[in-house]
Amino acid sequence: MVKPMLVAVYYNNNDVRVEEIPKPEIGPDEMLLKVMASGICGSDVMEWYRVPRAPRVLGHEATGLIEKIGEKVTKYKVGERVFVSHHVPCNRCWYCLKGHHTACETLHTTNYYPGGFSQYIRVPKINVEYGVYRLPPNISYEEGTFIEPLGCVVRGQRLAEIEEDDTVMIIGSGVAGILHIQLANVKGVKRVIAADIKPYRLEMAEKFGAHYTIDARENLPKKLKEINDGKPASKVIVCTGATQASLTALECVDKGGTILYFAVPDPTVKVPIPITRFWRNEITIKTSYGAAPKDLQESLDILTQKKINVRDMVTHRLSLKEIARGFKLVAEAERSLKVIIEPNRAS
């Protein structure tokens, strides 16, 4: 008889239901993971992105304990503590060979079942082969949930070519923005400036290493120049899907600089690029999406070496039955930063 398990089914930000489904069965090349922690990502509350594919079980930052392995799995053992990547590339197509792993069709179609906001997940063969990372003894399940979001940040900063002598302007000081602030400091960037419309987020930005903070409700380009010796920023990283942030970024980048759209508005929004000015001043616009295996490995290395502080970024730890509250906290973005769900924790 198949045993039941609890999952959180997403319908919209205000409707996340704890339901019961059969515990997954695994095949000979698969593994079963007992989920110990799974973070709610900012993308989980982007309704334009999530609602069209609802109802579904979300959660892509899962860490846990290997509960069971198929007879053909030899690389891992029952009882090991791991992080599992939800999407994995094929590592063979033209995009992967060119370093664009996150554009790989395989990456966009692979996933574990049913999602990280469940007590157990079935890890398919390709994810077992390319997407399982052992957690070192000094990394907790909670800290391990940051491997994926930090991996995305690692990739973004590599594509934007962040260097020590840059002035880095980060618009949006949620989880992604705070990770960008901390990673920029690890790289030795001398001037990291953070902006947000929420006072609490600005407090967090300062706490985690921003050298200057700006209330984004003010004249951001003007305030930036006052801080930065009369110049815009050489690198601008957009970490919020707010339309105004995408527009303001165009006015905050210096000649020869780069704007990285780490987050974007919904697809109905058209961002008018001042192409003539950008052409004349050799300004680059880049985007980054997700994380490739090497980004995740670098992220794990950074966390293992304790180069950045993720433990103090966690503001809420909730059981699966409390997940509706978790989604509300993340969607409202008031006095919360990272919200962690512990699916196998007693309420």
Backbone hydrogen bonds, N-H to C=O, Kabsch-Sander energy under -0.5 kcal/mol:
donor,donor_aa,acceptor,acceptor_aa,energy
5,M,21,I,-2.7
7,V,19,E,-2.6
8,A,117,F,-2.5
9,V,7,V,-0.6
9,V,17,R,-3.6
10,Y,8,A,-0.6
10,Y,56,R,-3.2
11,Y,12,N,-0.6
11,Y,15,D,-2.3
12,N,15,D,-1.3
15,D,12,N,-2.0
17,R,9,V,-2.5
17,R,15,D,-0.5
19,E,7,V,-2.8
19,E,17,R,-0.7
21,I,5,M,-2.3
23,K,3,K,-3.8
30,E,27,G,-1.5
31,M,123,V,-1.5
32,L,68,K,-2.9
33,L,31,M,-0.5
33,L,121,I,-2.7
34,K,65,L,-3.1
35,V,33,L,-0.8
35,V,119,Q,-1.9
36,M,63,T,-2.4
37,A,63,T,-1.7
38,S,341,I,-2.1
39,G,61,E,-0.7
40,I,339,V,-2.5
41,C,39,G,-0.7
44,D,41,C,-1.3
45,V,42,G,-1.1
46,M,43,S,-1.1
47,E,45,V,-1.3
49,Y,46,M,-1.4
50,R,46,M,-2.1
51,V,47,E,-2.0
53,R,50,R,-1.4
54,A,51,V,-1.9
56,R,10,Y,-1.5
58,L,56,R,-0.7
63,T,37,A,-2.5
64,G,82,V,-2.5
65,L,34,K,-2.2
66,I,80,E,-2.5
67,E,32,L,-2.6
67,E,65,L,-0.6
68,K,32,L,-1.5
70,G,30,E,-2.6
72,K,28,P,-2.3
73,V,28,P,-0.5
73,V,70,G,-1.7
74,T,72,K,-0.7
79,G,66,I,-2.7
80,E,77,K,-1.7
82,V,64,G,-2.6
83,F,133,Y,-2.8
84,V,62,A,-1.7
85,S,131,G,-3.5
97,L,93,C,-2.6
98,K,94,W,-1.3
99,G,96,C,-1.7
100,H,95,Y,-3.0
101,H,99,G,-0.6
103,A,100,H,-2.1
104,C,101,H,-1.5
108,H,104,C,-1.4
109,T,105,E,-0.6
109,T,106,T,-1.1
110,T,106,T,-1.5
113,Y,122,R,-2.2
116,G,59,G,-2.8
117,F,58,L,-2.4
118,S,116,G,-1.3
119,Q,6,L,-1.9
121,I,33,L,-2.1
122,R,113,Y,-3.6
123,V,31,M,-3.2
123,V,121,I,-0.6
128,V,124,P,-2.3
129,E,125,K,-2.3
130,Y,126,I,-2.3
131,G,127,N,-2.5
133,Y,83,F,-2.9
135,L,81,R,-2.6
139,I,136,P,-2.1
140,S,138,N,-0.6
144,G,140,S,-2.3
145,T,141,Y,-0.9
145,T,142,E,-0.9
146,F,143,E,-1.7
147,I,144,G,-1.6
150,L,146,F,-2.7
151,G,147,I,-1.9
152,C,148,E,-2.0
153,V,149,P,-1.6
154,V,150,L,-2.9
155,R,151,G,-2.2
156,G,152,C,-2.4
157,Q,153,V,-2.6
158,R,154,V,-1.8
159,L,155,R,-2.5
160,A,156,G,-2.1
161,E,157,Q,-0.6
161,E,158,R,-0.7
162,I,157,Q,-1.9
166,D,163,E,-1.7
168,V,166,D,-0.6
168,V,191,R,-2.4
169,M,167,T,-0.6
169,M,235,K,-3.0
170,I,168,V,-0.6
170,I,193,I,-3.3
171,I,169,M,-0.6
171,I,237,I,-2.7
172,G,170,I,-0.7
172,G,195,A,-3.1
178,I,174,G,-2.7
179,L,175,V,-2.3
180,H,176,A,-2.4
181,I,177,G,-2.3
182,Q,178,I,-2.4
183,L,179,L,-2.6
184,A,180,H,-2.4
185,N,181,I,-1.8
186,V,182,Q,-2.0
187,K,183,L,-1.8
188,G,185,N,-1.4
189,V,184,A,-2.4
190,K,164,E,-1.7
191,R,166,D,-0.8
193,I,168,V,-3.1
193,I,191,R,-0.5
194,A,212,Y,-2.4
195,A,170,I,-2.5
196,D,214,I,-1.5
202,L,198,K,-1.8
203,E,199,P,-2.1
204,M,200,Y,-2.1
205,A,201,R,-2.4
206,E,202,L,-2.1
207,K,203,E,-2.4
208,F,204,M,-2.3
209,G,206,E,-1.4
210,A,205,A,-2.8
211,H,192,V,-1.9
212,Y,192,V,-1.5
214,I,194,A,-2.4
216,A,196,D,-2.6
216,A,214,I,-0.7
218,E,215,D,-2.1
220,L,218,E,-1.5
223,K,219,N,-2.7
224,L,220,L,-2.6
225,K,221,P,-1.8
226,E,222,K,-1.8
227,I,223,K,-1.7
228,N,224,L,-2.5
230,G,225,K,-3.3
231,K,228,N,-1.7
233,A,252,C,-2.7
234,S,167,T,-0.6
235,K,167,T,-2.1
236,V,258,T,-2.6
237,I,169,M,-3.2
238,V,236,V,-0.5
238,V,260,L,-2.8
239,C,171,I,-3.2
239,C,237,I,-0.7
245,A,242,A,-0.5
246,S,242,A,-1.5
247,L,243,T,-2.0
248,T,244,Q,-3.1
249,A,245,A,-2.1
250,L,246,S,-0.6
250,L,247,L,-0.9
251,E,248,T,-1.8
252,C,249,A,-1.3
253,V,249,A,-0.5
254,D,233,A,-3.0
256,G,281,N,-2.4
257,G,254,D,-2.1
258,T,234,S,-2.3
259,I,284,T,-2.7
260,L,236,V,-3.5
260,L,258,T,-0.5
261,Y,259,I,-0.6
261,Y,286,K,-3.1
262,F,238,V,-1.2
262,F,260,L,-1.4
263,A,238,V,-1.7
269,V,266,D,-2.2
271,V,269,V,-0.5
273,I,271,V,-0.7
275,I,273,I,-2.6
278,F,274,P,-2.5
279,W,275,I,-2.7
280,R,276,T,-2.4
281,N,277,R,-1.9
282,E,278,F,-0.6
282,E,279,W,-0.7
283,I,278,F,-2.1
284,T,257,G,-2.7
286,K,259,I,-3.2
288,S,261,Y,-1.3
295,D,292,A,-0.7
296,L,292,A,-2.2
297,Q,293,P,-2.3
298,E,294,K,-2.1
299,S,295,D,-2.4
300,L,296,L,-2.5
301,D,297,Q,-2.2
302,I,298,E,-2.3
303,L,299,S,-2.4
304,T,300,L,-2.7
305,Q,301,D,-2.1
306,K,303,L,-1.2
307,K,302,I,-2.2
310,V,308,I,-0.8
313,M,310,V,-1.4
314,V,310,V,-0.6
314,V,311,R,-1.1
315,T,313,M,-0.6
315,T,338,K,-2.1
316,H,338,K,-1.7
318,L,340,I,-3.0
320,L,342,E,-0.7
322,E,319,S,-1.4
323,I,320,L,-1.7
325,R,322,E,-0.9
326,G,322,E,-1.5
327,F,323,I,-2.5
328,K,324,A,-1.8
329,L,325,R,-2.5
330,V,326,G,-2.2
331,A,327,F,-2.6
332,E,328,K,-2.4
333,A,329,L,-1.7
334,E,329,L,-0.6
338,K,313,M,-2.2
339,V,337,L,-0.5
340,I,316,H,-2.9
340,I,338,K,-0.5
341,I,38,S,-2.5
342,E,318,L,-3.0
345,R,342,E,-1.9
